[in-house]
């Protein structure tokens, strides 16, 4: 009887574990955790209040950047889109309206499509040359055993301290008939007459490459510098040669940085105006020049606005395709490391 009584008391104690005075199992603890019950409502309100304060603080911190983007990026684009629908009268006046004559005239003009094709072709050549020059340079910077790599990167961007226009005009002294290149070639006897290296597509590509190759180098460098050296060592241990290790390990892992550099170089080249204007010739057809001629020379703001929106849409589609298969974060990473 004594043993039976003890077992009965033990069952009762086990059955009552975790119950409060109301009979709810784990009642006070659960209600407190869920923010209900005695004292739980105050804890829940404090949590919500803290979250609201954090959200308000984040909005206040982001508001200057958001206002700047809205004023200097979004608002001008909206104005350009609105301008593209205005009416250009015979007297040369721009009248507010909503019509598609400007768009129809631009889209049906083969000259503008040829300009867009020429712009993309030159930008593609520029990007390819930047990749051919930038990748080996970035590989050298990433693999060199030098104590202060920051100094090398500083020297890489040192030319940016000089005005972009001045650096572009310097190519006139390099590629001109009496420039450095032709002088050396004539003096060495390789040519008898100066080559026409200036005021053509070649000089435009050279100027764009000089301007854009640092962006390619920094993007590829960040990607190469983040690759674990042990992966290459493991590939060599498994019998790969130096070339096979590069081809099977290093190159695939560095493709995101190479893609980001190509994307950045292509977009900047396609939107460049100064270099084609200064180094291009009469046969150079670049889309930003067409926009300049429409707005500044002809004072035709609606047509210039349509051309601007067309270029913006074309580059936007390209960026969207790139972001679909790769990521825009690779470009952001190269400027934040």
DOZAVO-330297 format. One record per residue (C-alpha): residue in one letter; x, y, z. Coordinates in nm, 3 decimals, always signed. Example, Ala and Ser with C-alpha at 12.3 -4.5 7.8 and 13.67 -1.06 7.14 Angstrom:
# DOZAVO-330297
{pt A; {+1.230; -0.450; +0.780}}
{pt S; {+1.367; -0.106; +0.714}}
This chain:
# DOZAVO-330297
{pt X; {+0.000; +0.000; +0.000}}
{pt X; {+0.284; +0.239; +0.084}}
{pt X; {+0.449; +0.176; -0.256}}
{pt X; {+0.120; +0.222; -0.441}}
{pt X; {+0.062; +0.552; -0.263}}
{pt X; {+0.409; +0.677; -0.353}}
{pt X; {+0.362; +0.592; -0.720}}
{pt X; {+0.029; +0.776; -0.724}}
{pt X; {+0.185; +1.090; -0.569}}
{pt X; {+0.471; +1.076; -0.822}}
{pt X; {+0.226; +1.064; -1.117}}
{pt X; {+0.037; +1.362; -0.979}}
{pt X; {+0.356; +1.565; -0.939}}
{pt X; {+0.476; +1.479; -1.292}}
{pt X; {+0.134; +1.558; -1.437}}
{pt X; {+0.134; +1.900; -1.276}}
{pt X; {+0.482; +2.002; -1.394}}
{pt X; {+0.475; +2.324; -1.598}}
{pt X; {+0.121; +2.420; -1.494}}
{pt X; {+0.035; +2.743; -1.325}}
{pt X; {-0.246; +2.812; -1.084}}
{pt X; {-0.498; +2.827; -1.367}}
{pt X; {-0.406; +2.480; -1.487}}
{pt X; {-0.237; +2.599; -1.809}}
{pt X; {+0.078; +2.408; -1.886}}
{pt X; {+0.382; +2.642; -1.902}}
{pt X; {+0.133; +2.929; -1.887}}
{pt X; {+0.337; +3.219; -1.741}}
{pt X; {+0.647; +3.142; -1.946}}
{pt X; {+0.463; +3.103; -2.278}}
{pt X; {+0.244; +3.406; -2.225}}
{pt X; {+0.550; +3.614; -2.138}}
{pt X; {+0.732; +3.494; -2.448}}
{pt X; {+0.435; +3.566; -2.674}}
{pt X; {+0.375; +3.903; -2.520}}
{pt X; {+0.041; +3.803; -2.367}}
{pt X; {-0.080; +3.736; -2.021}}
{pt X; {+0.039; +3.901; -1.706}}
{pt X; {+0.323; +4.143; -1.789}}
{pt X; {+0.351; +4.017; -2.147}}
{pt X; {+0.166; +4.307; -2.303}}
{pt X; {+0.420; +4.556; -2.172}}
{pt X; {+0.711; +4.355; -2.309}}
{pt X; {+0.544; +4.334; -2.653}}
{pt X; {+0.478; +4.707; -2.656}}
{pt X; {+0.839; +4.780; -2.565}}
{pt X; {+0.960; +4.556; -2.850}}
{pt X; {+0.731; +4.727; -3.100}}
{pt X; {+0.835; +5.068; -2.977}}
{pt X; {+1.203; +4.979; -3.013}}
{pt X; {+1.144; +4.850; -3.367}}
{pt X; {+0.956; +5.170; -3.457}}
{pt X; {+1.241; +5.385; -3.325}}
{pt X; {+1.497; +5.186; -3.523}}
{pt X; {+1.290; +5.217; -3.841}}
{pt X; {+1.252; +5.592; -3.790}}
{pt X; {+1.624; +5.627; -3.728}}
{pt X; {+1.706; +5.433; -4.046}}
{pt X; {+1.471; +5.653; -4.250}}
{pt X; {+1.631; +5.969; -4.111}}
{pt X; {+1.980; +5.841; -4.191}}
{pt X; {+1.882; +5.744; -4.546}}
{pt X; {+1.676; +6.054; -4.620}}
{pt X; {+1.968; +6.278; -4.736}}
{pt X; {+2.084; +6.014; -4.986}}
{pt X; {+1.729; +5.943; -5.103}}
{pt X; {+1.653; +6.314; -5.148}}
{pt X; {+1.977; +6.362; -5.343}}
{pt X; {+1.896; +6.069; -5.571}}
{pt X; {+1.545; +6.197; -5.623}}
{pt X; {+1.659; +6.551; -5.709}}
{pt X; {+1.968; +6.478; -5.918}}
{pt X; {+1.884; +6.143; -6.080}}
{pt X; {+1.513; +6.061; -6.082}}
{pt X; {+1.379; +6.412; -6.142}}
{pt X; {+1.601; +6.487; -6.448}}
{pt X; {+1.506; +6.154; -6.605}}
{pt X; {+1.137; +6.232; -6.551}}
{pt X; {+1.180; +6.576; -6.711}}
{pt X; {+1.360; +6.422; -7.011}}
{pt X; {+1.081; +6.169; -7.058}}
{pt X; {+0.821; +6.447; -7.042}}
{pt X; {+1.018; +6.658; -7.290}}
{pt X; {+1.024; +6.371; -7.537}}
{pt X; {+0.648; +6.406; -7.588}}
{pt X; {+0.650; +6.783; -7.645}}
{pt X; {+0.569; +6.929; -7.986}}
{pt X; {+0.832; +7.102; -8.198}}
{pt X; {+0.658; +7.374; -8.403}}
{pt X; {+0.763; +7.512; -8.741}}
{pt X; {+0.872; +7.835; -8.570}}
{pt X; {+1.123; +7.641; -8.358}}
{pt X; {+0.915; +7.655; -8.040}}
{pt X; {+0.874; +7.366; -7.798}}
{pt X; {+0.508; +7.343; -7.701}}
{pt X; {+0.393; +7.123; -7.410}}
{pt X; {+0.191; +6.836; -7.553}}
{pt X; {+0.147; +6.461; -7.540}}
{pt X; {+0.209; +6.316; -7.885}}
{pt X; {+0.433; +6.048; -8.036}}
{pt X; {+0.556; +6.228; -8.349}}
{pt X; {+0.905; +6.268; -8.205}}
{pt X; {+0.930; +5.900; -8.119}}
{pt X; {+0.797; +5.792; -8.458}}
{pt X; {+1.044; +6.019; -8.640}}
{pt X; {+1.343; +5.889; -8.441}}
{pt X; {+1.249; +5.520; -8.455}}
{pt X; {+1.185; +5.536; -8.830}}
{pt X; {+1.511; +5.717; -8.907}}
{pt X; {+1.780; +5.468; -9.009}}
{pt X; {+2.053; +5.723; -8.933}}
{pt X; {+1.987; +5.706; -8.560}}
{pt X; {+1.990; +5.326; -8.559}}
{pt X; {+2.321; +5.335; -8.743}}
{pt X; {+2.455; +5.572; -8.478}}
{pt X; {+2.344; +5.337; -8.202}}
{pt X; {+2.504; +5.041; -8.379}}
{pt X; {+2.831; +5.232; -8.431}}
{pt X; {+2.833; +5.336; -8.065}}
{pt X; {+2.783; +4.982; -7.941}}
{pt X; {+3.045; +4.848; -8.182}}
{pt X; {+3.308; +5.098; -8.064}}
{pt X; {+3.215; +5.032; -7.702}}
{pt X; {+3.249; +4.658; -7.755}}
{pt X; {+3.595; +4.697; -7.910}}
{pt X; {+3.696; +4.927; -7.626}}
{pt X; {+3.574; +4.677; -7.368}}
{pt X; {+3.763; +4.391; -7.534}}
{pt X; {+4.088; +4.590; -7.539}}
{pt X; {+4.037; +4.692; -7.174}}
{pt X; {+3.988; +4.326; -7.079}}
{pt X; {+4.300; +4.220; -7.271}}
{pt X; {+4.509; +4.486; -7.096}}
{pt X; {+4.338; +4.489; -6.759}}
{pt X; {+4.330; +4.119; -6.675}}
{pt X; {+4.708; +4.056; -6.692}}
{pt X; {+4.772; +4.379; -6.503}}
{pt X; {+4.522; +4.286; -6.231}}
{pt X; {+4.671; +3.935; -6.211}}
{pt X; {+5.015; +4.087; -6.160}}
{pt X; {+4.887; +4.318; -5.885}}
{pt X; {+4.706; +4.033; -5.709}}
{pt X; {+4.998; +3.789; -5.719}}
{pt X; {+5.296; +4.016; -5.670}}
{pt X; {+5.474; +3.981; -5.335}}
{pt X; {+5.489; +4.345; -5.242}}
{pt X; {+5.442; +4.476; -4.893}}
{pt X; {+5.234; +4.780; -4.984}}
{pt X; {+4.984; +4.696; -5.257}}
{pt X; {+4.783; +5.003; -5.164}}
{pt X; {+5.065; +5.212; -5.313}}
{pt X; {+5.032; +5.030; -5.646}}
{pt X; {+4.657; +5.086; -5.650}}
{pt X; {+4.717; +5.451; -5.564}}
{pt X; {+4.950; +5.484; -5.863}}
{pt X; {+4.686; +5.317; -6.078}}
{pt X; {+4.433; +5.590; -6.005}}
{pt X; {+4.682; +5.875; -5.988}}
{pt X; {+4.597; +6.001; -6.341}}
{pt X; {+4.243; +6.069; -6.219}}
{pt X; {+4.384; +6.368; -6.032}}
{pt X; {+4.422; +6.538; -6.370}}
{pt X; {+4.119; +6.665; -6.559}}
{pt X; {+3.962; +6.414; -6.794}}
{pt X; {+3.953; +6.671; -7.076}}
{pt X; {+4.324; +6.750; -7.039}}
{pt X; {+4.414; +6.380; -7.038}}
{pt X; {+4.206; +6.328; -7.351}}
{pt X; {+4.361; +6.623; -7.533}}
{pt X; {+4.707; +6.488; -7.450}}
{pt X; {+4.644; +6.212; -7.704}}
{pt X; {+4.654; +6.475; -7.979}}
{pt X; {+5.024; +6.524; -7.904}}
{pt X; {+5.078; +6.147; -7.896}}
{pt X; {+4.889; +6.039; -8.209}}
{pt X; {+4.924; +6.348; -8.430}}
{pt X; {+5.129; +6.359; -8.749}}
{pt X; {+5.412; +6.521; -8.557}}
{pt X; {+5.327; +6.337; -8.239}}
{pt X; {+5.539; +6.100; -8.036}}
{pt X; {+5.428; +5.780; -8.212}}
{pt X; {+5.484; +5.902; -8.568}}
{pt X; {+5.810; +6.071; -8.475}}
{pt X; {+5.953; +5.749; -8.333}}
{pt X; {+5.832; +5.540; -8.628}}
{pt X; {+5.976; +5.779; -8.888}}
{pt X; {+6.304; +5.814; -8.699}}
{pt X; {+6.341; +5.435; -8.673}}
{pt X; {+6.282; +5.395; -9.047}}
{pt X; {+5.975; +5.174; -9.011}}
{pt X; {+5.762; +5.421; -9.207}}
{pt X; {+5.839; +5.699; -9.453}}
{pt X; {+5.528; +5.909; -9.401}}
{pt X; {+5.332; +5.977; -9.081}}
{pt X; {+5.038; +5.749; -9.019}}
{pt X; {+4.687; +5.887; -8.980}}
{pt X; {+4.630; +5.787; -8.620}}
{pt X; {+4.423; +6.086; -8.510}}
{pt X; {+4.064; +6.198; -8.570}}
{pt X; {+3.927; +5.853; -8.654}}
{pt X; {+3.779; +5.552; -8.478}}
{pt X; {+4.126; +5.430; -8.376}}
{pt X; {+4.200; +5.744; -8.176}}
{pt X; {+3.855; +5.727; -8.013}}
{pt X; {+3.918; +5.369; -7.900}}
{pt X; {+4.263; +5.461; -7.768}}
{pt X; {+4.123; +5.753; -7.569}}
{pt X; {+3.841; +5.542; -7.424}}
{pt X; {+4.077; +5.258; -7.333}}
{pt X; {+4.308; +5.499; -7.154}}
{pt X; {+4.013; +5.636; -6.960}}
{pt X; {+3.842; +5.305; -6.875}}
{pt X; {+4.120; +5.050; -6.823}}
{pt X; {+4.166; +5.139; -6.451}}
{pt X; {+3.802; +5.043; -6.388}}
{pt X; {+3.864; +4.706; -6.551}}
{pt X; {+4.181; +4.649; -6.349}}
{pt X; {+4.023; +4.727; -6.012}}
{pt X; {+3.724; +4.499; -6.076}}
{pt X; {+3.938; +4.204; -6.183}}
{pt X; {+4.188; +4.269; -5.902}}
{pt X; {+3.920; +4.248; -5.635}}
{pt X; {+3.799; +3.919; -5.778}}
{pt X; {+4.149; +3.770; -5.803}}
{pt X; {+4.251; +3.891; -5.460}}
{pt X; {+3.954; +3.712; -5.304}}
{pt X; {+4.049; +3.370; -5.444}}
{pt X; {+4.193; +3.132; -5.186}}
{pt X; {+4.553; +3.049; -5.277}}
{pt X; {+4.505; +2.699; -5.136}}
{pt X; {+4.275; +2.614; -5.427}}
{pt X; {+4.553; +2.676; -5.675}}
{pt X; {+4.800; +2.486; -5.460}}
{pt X; {+4.558; +2.193; -5.440}}
{pt X; {+4.522; +2.189; -5.817}}
{pt X; {+4.900; +2.180; -5.856}}
{pt X; {+4.920; +1.899; -5.602}}
{pt X; {+4.668; +1.695; -5.801}}
{pt X; {+4.892; +1.712; -6.106}}
{pt X; {+4.776; +2.027; -6.286}}
{pt X; {+5.033; +2.241; -6.460}}
{pt X; {+5.048; +2.616; -6.397}}
{pt X; {+4.838; +2.683; -6.708}}
{pt X; {+4.583; +2.414; -6.619}}
{pt X; {+4.555; +2.550; -6.266}}
{pt X; {+4.487; +2.897; -6.405}}
{pt X; {+4.240; +2.771; -6.664}}
{pt X; {+4.043; +2.539; -6.434}}
{pt X; {+4.057; +2.730; -6.104}}
{pt X; {+4.166; +3.092; -6.126}}
{pt X; {+3.992; +3.199; -6.445}}
{pt X; {+3.643; +3.062; -6.359}}
{pt X; {+3.655; +3.214; -6.011}}
{pt X; {+3.761; +3.552; -6.149}}
{pt X; {+3.489; +3.570; -6.415}}
{pt X; {+3.248; +3.772; -6.194}}
{pt X; {+3.508; +4.047; -6.161}}
{pt X; {+3.586; +4.033; -6.532}}
{pt X; {+3.216; +4.052; -6.616}}
{pt X; {+3.168; +4.349; -6.382}}
{pt X; {+3.462; +4.529; -6.542}}
{pt X; {+3.329; +4.463; -6.892}}
{pt X; {+2.984; +4.586; -6.796}}
{pt X; {+3.119; +4.904; -6.641}}
{pt X; {+3.355; +4.978; -6.931}}
{pt X; {+3.087; +4.919; -7.193}}
{pt X; {+2.829; +5.145; -7.029}}
{pt X; {+3.077; +5.426; -6.967}}
{pt X; {+3.213; +5.400; -7.321}}
{pt X; {+2.867; +5.405; -7.478}}
{pt X; {+2.773; +5.715; -7.278}}
{pt X; {+3.100; +5.902; -7.338}}
{pt X; {+3.084; +6.237; -7.513}}
{pt X; {+3.417; +6.417; -7.459}}
{pt X; {+3.648; +6.154; -7.610}}
{pt X; {+3.460; +6.107; -7.942}}
{pt X; {+3.415; +6.483; -7.966}}
{pt X; {+3.786; +6.562; -7.922}}
{pt X; {+3.949; +6.262; -8.087}}
{pt X; {+3.687; +6.158; -8.342}}
{pt X; {+3.676; +6.267; -8.704}}
{pt X; {+3.401; +6.352; -8.951}}
{pt X; {+3.332; +5.983; -9.009}}
{pt X; {+3.298; +5.906; -8.638}}
{pt X; {+2.934; +5.841; -8.553}}
{pt X; {+2.864; +5.830; -8.180}}
{pt X; {+2.520; +5.842; -8.022}}
{pt X; {+2.601; +6.103; -7.753}}
{pt X; {+2.719; +6.331; -8.035}}
{pt X; {+2.378; +6.294; -8.199}}
{pt X; {+2.215; +6.400; -7.873}}
{pt X; {+2.447; +6.701; -7.853}}
{pt X; {+2.373; +6.803; -8.211}}
{pt X; {+1.998; +6.777; -8.157}}
{pt X; {+1.991; +6.978; -7.833}}
{pt X; {+2.276; +7.230; -7.868}}
{pt X; {+2.318; +7.278; -8.243}}
{pt X; {+1.956; +7.243; -8.358}}
{pt X; {+1.792; +7.347; -8.029}}
{pt X; {+1.551; +7.057; -8.079}}
{pt X; {+1.495; +6.952; -7.719}}
{pt X; {+1.213; +6.702; -7.785}}
{pt X; {+1.422; +6.504; -8.037}}
{pt X; {+1.725; +6.520; -7.810}}
{pt X; {+1.512; +6.394; -7.521}}
{pt X; {+1.389; +6.101; -7.732}}
{pt X; {+1.747; +6.010; -7.825}}
{pt X; {+1.851; +6.029; -7.459}}
{pt X; {+1.569; +5.800; -7.352}}
{pt X; {+1.651; +5.554; -7.633}}
{pt X; {+2.014; +5.532; -7.519}}
{pt X; {+1.903; +5.501; -7.157}}
{pt X; {+1.664; +5.217; -7.241}}
{pt X; {+1.925; +5.035; -7.452}}
{pt X; {+2.186; +5.049; -7.176}}
{pt X; {+1.924; +4.969; -6.912}}
{pt X; {+1.826; +4.651; -7.094}}
{pt X; {+2.192; +4.554; -7.114}}
{pt X; {+2.241; +4.611; -6.743}}
{pt X; {+1.926; +4.414; -6.662}}
{pt X; {+2.049; +4.118; -6.869}}
{pt X; {+2.385; +4.133; -6.695}}
{pt X; {+2.220; +4.147; -6.352}}
{pt X; {+2.003; +3.849; -6.447}}
{pt X; {+2.297; +3.621; -6.517}}
{pt X; {+2.559; +3.773; -6.287}}
{pt X; {+2.519; +4.046; -6.027}}
{pt X; {+2.558; +4.421; -5.993}}
{pt X; {+2.700; +4.363; -5.645}}
{pt X; {+3.032; +4.268; -5.808}}
{pt X; {+3.067; +4.626; -5.936}}
{pt X; {+2.973; +4.766; -5.595}}
{pt X; {+3.223; +4.537; -5.422}}
{pt X; {+3.513; +4.663; -5.632}}
{pt X; {+3.462; +5.018; -5.500}}
{pt X; {+3.402; +4.926; -5.135}}
{pt X; {+3.700; +4.703; -5.061}}
